[in-house]
Amino acid sequence: MKNHVKVVLQPGKAEVINNFTLSSDGIQRGSIMVESSEIQIVNGFATESRRTAFINGEIKVLAKLQLKEGSMIEGKIVVHEDVKPFYVGQEPKINPTTKVTMLHGEQPVYRKSTFVTDLTAVNVLLTSDVVAPVVIGRAKEIPVA
């Protein structure tokens, strides 16, 4: 189990803390991007799992963390999937190979990744209504009964 994430710069940014909003209450808020990478072996086949998430908060609180690019933080990134969007305008999860929207119970699946310090936290993943078996020469989608 991976117990640390690495602080990384957000694309196009020069600072670790990205100031993204000044709310009507006058409080500046921002985010810090973190990533994890681990090798998973399932049925004897090794793949690399890469996840990113954001630590959000008030700029003054984020600054107190004194994080720099490359800093390691104890914790992990968990994934939560649901059939309801996590925020307004969120696009559903798409199969990167087939470009088909993932469905669960005939409803689109939405995904969010969250950094947590609770190392016992678990992923909440939904199963797809469609299974894509390996067929030599082409992929074929078959509905699950």
N, C-alpha and C positions, 0 to 999 in steps of 0.2 A: 504494500500500500504506500502510495506516495504521500508524504506528510509535509511537503513544502511546495510553494509556488514562487515563481520569479517575477519581479517587477520589470515591466517592459515599457518602452515608449509607445504611445499610440501613434498610428501611421500619420505622418506629416507634422508631428509635434516635436518640439525641442525640449520640453519639460515633462517630468514624470506626472505632475498634477495638471490635469486638463480642466481649466475653468470653463464650465459649460453653461452656467445660468446665474443670473442675478434676479432673484424672485421678488415679488411685490413686497415682501417683508424686509427687503434690503440685505438679506443674507446671501453671500456668495457661496455657491456650491460647485463641486467638481468631482472628478473621478481619477482613479489610478488603475491602469490596466495591469493585470497579472495573467500569467500563463503557466500551464503545466504540460509536461510531456512524459509519457511512459510507454514502455513496451508491454503489450499484452499478448499472451500466448493462449489461443483457444483452439482446441482439437489439434495441437501440434503446429499451428500456423501463427507466426509472429507478425503483429501489426503495431504501428506506432499510433498512439492516441494522443492528440494535441487538443487542449482546451484553453479558452480564454474567458476571462470574466473581469468585472470592474468593481472596485471598492469605491462607493459613492459617499459623499458627506460634505460637511461645511469645509471650505478651503482652510480655515484656521485649524480645524481638527485634523484634516489630512496632513497639513504641514507638520504638526506635532509628531507624526509617525516618523519623520526624518528619513523617508525612503528615497533611494536613488536607483537609477537603472541598474539592474542586475542584483538588487537586494533580494534575499530569500526570506519568505515569511512562512511561519508554521501555519498550516491549514491545507485545504484542498478545494477543488472546484467540483461542485455537484451540479447535475443536470436535472431539470424538472420539466416534464412534458405534460401538456393538458390540451383539452379540446376547446378551451377558451383562451383568447389572446391575453398575454401578460401586460400589454400596454396598447393604447389606441394606435391603429395603423400598422400593427405587427403583421408581417407576412407569414403564412404557414410554412412548415418544414417541407422541403422539396428533396426528392431523391436525386442526388447529383448525377447519377448515371442516366436515369430515364426522364428526368425533368418533370416527373409526375408528383403532385401534391400528396404527401403521406396522409392517409385517412385511418382513423380509429373509430369504430362504430359508425362508419359513414360520415364522420365529421373531420374537418382538417385538424392536424396536430400542430401545436405551437410549442416552442422550446425556449428555455432560458437557462443560462449558466450563472451560478452564483458562487462567490468565494465565501467559504465558511471556515471558522476555526474549530468547529465541532468535528473532530475526526471520526465520530461515529455516524455522521450524517450519510444518507444513502441517496443514490439517484432514483428518480421516479420516471421510468420510461414506459411509453405505451407501445403496444404491438401494432403492427400495420395490418390493415384489412387485406393487403395484397402481399403475396410471396413471390419473389423473383428467383425461380430455380436456375441452376446452371444448365444451359443448353448449348451444345457445341455449335458455333456459328452465329447464334443470336440469342438474345434474352427474351423471355416470355413471362408475362405476368399472369398469375392464376389467383382468382379470389379464394380466400380461405373459407371453408364451409362452417 
